[in-house]
Amino acid sequence: MRDVGTAMSSLAGEAQKLAGELSSFASDVENTQNAIRDLLDKLKSVVGSVVDQGVLGTVARNCSQT
């Protein structure tokens, strides 16, 4: 019985360690997703400005005037 108790205690410790590592990984994923969203928002505004002020914007404005 003592071996079972020792094994269960060891298993619980490993499970707790794994849970901590998974939590840390999930936090890293969340931070990465937020950074990607921020980057996409910045790119969207830059690309939007380029398109609106560039050749595509001119074509779009010309098409809407006809």
LINBEL-V318541 format. One line per field, one symbol per residue. psi: psi as a letter, one per 40 degrees, with the letter a starting at -180 (. if undefined). A space follows every 50 residues. Layout:
psi=???
This chain:
psi=dddddddddddddddddddddddddddddddddddddddddddddddddd ddeadddddddddee.
